[in-house]
Amino acid sequence: MAARTTRQKIKDHTVRINDNFHNIYDHMKSIEELSGGGSDIINESLRPLALVLNEVQQMFIRFFDEL
C-alpha cells in the first residue's frame, strides 16, 4: 500500500512539473505577442527555449506513462 502512495505522489509531482512547463510556455507566448512578434532578439531567444521546454515536457510525459 505504501508503494502505491509513493507512486501516486511521484505522479502528482510529475503533473505539477508538466503544468509549470505549460505556464512558462504561455508566458513566453505572451512576451512574443507583446513584442508584436517582430523582435528578432526575443524570437531568437524564445524559439530555442520553447524547443528545450517541449523536449523536457515530452520526457516527463514518457516518465509519467511508465509509472
N, CA, C and O of each residue as an XYZ file, in Angstrom:
268
protein
N       0.822     -1.191      0.000
C       0.000      0.000      0.000
C       0.867      1.256      0.000
O       0.531      2.239     -0.661
N       1.977      1.234      0.733
C       2.861      2.398      0.797
C       3.487      2.678     -0.568
O       3.679      3.836     -0.939
N       3.807      1.603     -1.325
C       4.393      1.799     -2.652
C       3.404      2.505     -3.574
O       3.796      3.355     -4.373
N       2.147      2.162     -3.468
C       1.105      2.821     -4.267
C       1.043      4.300     -3.925
O       0.936      5.137     -4.821
N       1.107      4.626     -2.663
C       1.068      6.011     -2.218
C       2.273      6.776     -2.763
O       2.137      7.907     -3.232
N       3.449      6.156     -2.698
C       4.658      6.790     -3.224
C       4.537      7.000     -4.724
O       4.895      8.061     -5.236
N       4.037      6.003     -5.425
C       3.861      6.117     -6.873
C       2.909      7.266     -7.205
O       3.172      8.045     -8.121
N       1.824      7.372     -6.475
C       0.855      8.440     -6.729
C       1.474      9.806     -6.452
O       1.215     10.766     -7.178
N       2.286      9.894     -5.407
C       2.964     11.159     -5.108
C       3.909     11.544     -6.235
O       3.980     12.713     -6.616
N       4.634     10.568     -6.771
C       5.537     10.833     -7.894
C       4.739     11.329     -9.093
O       5.137     12.292     -9.748
N       3.619     10.680     -9.382
C       2.770     11.119    -10.491
C       2.263     12.537    -10.264
O       2.250     13.347    -11.191
N       1.847     12.842     -9.043
C       1.349     14.185     -8.731
C       2.422     15.242     -8.974
O       2.143     16.298     -9.541
N       3.646     14.955     -8.543
C       4.745     15.901     -8.759
C       5.060     16.040    -10.247
O       5.357     17.135    -10.724
N       4.995     14.933    -10.972
C       5.253     14.969    -12.411
C       4.215     15.830    -13.120
O       4.557     16.606    -14.013
N       2.960     15.701    -12.731
C       1.896     16.519    -13.317
C       2.132     17.993    -13.001
O       1.932     18.851    -13.861
N       2.551     18.290    -11.785
C       2.841     19.683    -11.414
C       3.962     20.262    -12.260
O       3.869     21.396    -12.730
N       5.022     19.484    -12.453
C       6.139     19.941    -13.282
C       5.653     20.207    -14.696
O       6.001     21.228    -15.290
N       4.863     19.311    -15.233
C       4.319     19.478    -16.574
C       3.472     20.746    -16.654
O       3.571     21.498    -17.623
N       2.643     20.987    -15.644
C       1.826     22.203    -15.612
C       2.699     23.450    -15.585
O       2.381     24.445    -16.237
N       3.795     23.402    -14.836
C       4.702     24.544    -14.777
C       5.327     24.825    -16.138
O       5.504     25.986    -16.505
N       5.661     23.784    -16.887
C       6.196     23.989    -18.227
C       5.156     24.645    -19.135
O       5.491     25.500    -19.955
N       3.900     24.243    -18.985
C       2.838     24.892    -19.758
C       2.750     26.372    -19.404
O       2.585     27.213    -20.287
N       2.861     26.693    -18.116
C       2.804     28.090    -17.686
C       3.966     28.898    -18.252
O       3.773     30.026    -18.705
N       5.172     28.329    -18.231
C       6.334     29.017    -18.793
C       6.106     29.279    -20.274
O       6.363     30.380    -20.761
N       5.626     28.276    -20.986
C       5.386     28.437    -22.420
C       4.335     29.519    -22.678
O       4.485     30.323    -23.599
N       3.279     29.540    -21.872
C       2.246     30.571    -22.025
C       2.823     31.965    -21.820
O       2.472     32.893    -22.549
N       3.704     32.124    -20.836
C       4.343     33.419    -20.604
C       5.237     33.803    -21.784
O       5.296     34.968    -22.178
N       5.922     32.819    -22.334
C       6.778     33.091    -23.491
C       5.940     33.557    -24.677
O       6.326     34.487    -25.385
N       4.803     32.919    -24.893
C       3.921     33.334    -25.990
C       3.406     34.749    -25.755
O       3.282     35.523    -26.704
N       3.106     35.097    -24.510
C       2.645     36.447    -24.192
C       3.731     37.474    -24.496
O       3.446     38.541    -25.039
N       4.972     37.151    -24.147
C       6.085     38.053    -24.451
C       6.198     38.246    -25.955
O       6.385     39.364    -26.434
N       6.085     37.159    -26.691
C       6.173     37.227    -28.149
C       5.056     38.105    -28.712
O       5.298     38.933    -29.589
N       3.838     37.925    -28.209
C       2.703     38.720    -28.681
C       2.865     40.191    -28.324
O       2.574     41.064    -29.141
N       3.330     40.473    -27.102
C       3.520     41.859    -26.672
C       4.593     42.562    -27.496
O       4.533     43.773    -27.708
N       5.573     41.793    -27.958
C       6.638     42.385    -28.765
C       6.200     42.552    -30.211
O       6.964     43.041    -31.044
N       4.987     42.151    -30.505
C       4.492     42.245    -31.875
C       4.980     41.103    -32.739
O       4.719     41.069    -33.942
N       5.680     40.178    -32.135
C       6.178     39.023    -32.880
C       7.280     39.378    -33.851
O       7.763     38.518    -34.587
N       7.686     40.653    -33.861
C       8.671     41.086    -34.842
C      10.062     41.281    -34.283
O      10.991     41.584    -35.032
N      10.225     41.116    -32.987
C      11.535     41.322    -32.380
C      12.394     40.084    -32.599
O      12.143     39.033    -32.010
N      13.405     40.216    -33.445
C      14.278     39.078    -33.731
C      15.005     38.596    -32.488
O      15.202     37.395    -32.304
N      15.405     39.539    -31.627
C      16.126     39.146    -30.416
C      15.234     38.291    -29.530
O      15.656     37.244    -29.040
N      14.001     38.739    -29.327
C      13.077     37.970    -28.486
C      12.746     36.642    -29.146
O      12.785     35.597    -28.497
N      12.420     36.677    -30.435
C      12.053     35.440    -31.129
C      13.203     34.443    -31.158
O      12.992     33.245    -30.965
N      14.419     34.930    -31.399
C      15.572     34.029    -31.433
C      15.869     33.457    -30.057
O      16.404     32.354    -29.948
N      15.528     34.191    -29.006
C      15.732     33.696    -27.645
C      14.644     32.705    -27.255
O      14.922     31.693    -26.613
N      13.411     32.995    -27.640
C      12.285     32.161    -27.227
C      12.212     30.843    -27.983
O      11.845     29.817    -27.410
N      12.554     30.861    -29.251
C      12.427     29.653    -30.069
C      13.245     28.484    -29.503
O      12.697     27.398    -29.315
N      14.551     28.679    -29.226
C      15.312     27.552    -28.654
C      14.794     27.134    -27.280
O      14.765     25.947    -26.956
N      14.389     28.110    -26.481
C      13.860     27.787    -25.156
C      12.577     26.976    -25.280
O      12.368     26.025    -24.527
N      11.729     27.342    -26.214
C      10.484     26.598    -26.430
C      10.785     25.162    -26.856
O      10.109     24.230    -26.418
N      11.789     24.980    -27.704
C      12.158     23.631    -28.138
C      12.665     22.791    -26.966
O      12.318     21.617    -26.838
N      13.483     23.399    -26.121
C      14.002     22.693    -24.946
C      12.863     22.335    -23.997
O      12.782     21.205    -23.517
N      11.984     23.298    -23.729
C      10.862     23.037    -22.830
C       9.973     21.928    -23.374
O       9.492     21.085    -22.616
N       9.756     21.929    -24.673
C       8.931     20.890    -25.284
C       9.577     19.516    -25.110
O       8.897     18.540    -24.794
N      10.887     19.447    -25.317
C      11.586     18.164    -25.171
C      11.536     17.670    -23.727
O      11.303     16.486    -23.482
N      11.753     18.568    -22.775
C      11.692     18.187    -21.362
C      10.281     17.737    -21.004
O      10.095     16.764    -20.273
N       9.297     18.448    -21.521
C       7.907     18.073    -21.259
C       7.630     16.666    -21.791
O       6.970     15.873    -21.120
N       8.123     16.353    -22.977
C       7.933     15.021    -23.545
C       8.608     13.953    -22.682
O       8.087     12.848    -22.535
N       9.768     14.287    -22.113
C      10.454     13.347    -21.225
C       9.593     13.045    -20.005
O       9.494     11.893    -19.581
N       8.972     14.077    -19.440
C       8.123     13.861    -18.275
C       6.878     13.064    -18.636
O       6.413     12.254    -17.834
N       6.339     13.277    -19.812
C       5.175     12.506    -20.243
C       5.543     11.029    -20.352
O       4.794     10.161    -19.904
N       6.701     10.749    -20.949
C       7.146      9.349    -21.056
C       7.379      8.750    -19.666
O       7.007      7.607    -19.403
N       7.996      9.533    -18.786
C       8.234      9.083    -17.415
C       6.916      8.777    -16.723
O       6.776      7.753    -16.055
N       5.955      9.672    -16.888
C       4.640      9.518    -16.276
C       3.958      8.251    -16.783
O       3.351      7.515    -16.006
N       4.059      8.001    -18.081
C       3.427      6.816    -18.669
C       4.041      5.513    -18.159
O       3.366      4.485    -18.103
N       5.319      5.559    -17.789
C       5.997      4.347    -17.323
C       5.677      4.013    -15.872
O       5.916      2.890    -15.427
N       5.141      4.974    -15.134
C       4.837      4.711    -13.714
C       3.623      3.826    -13.564
O       3.228      3.505    -12.443
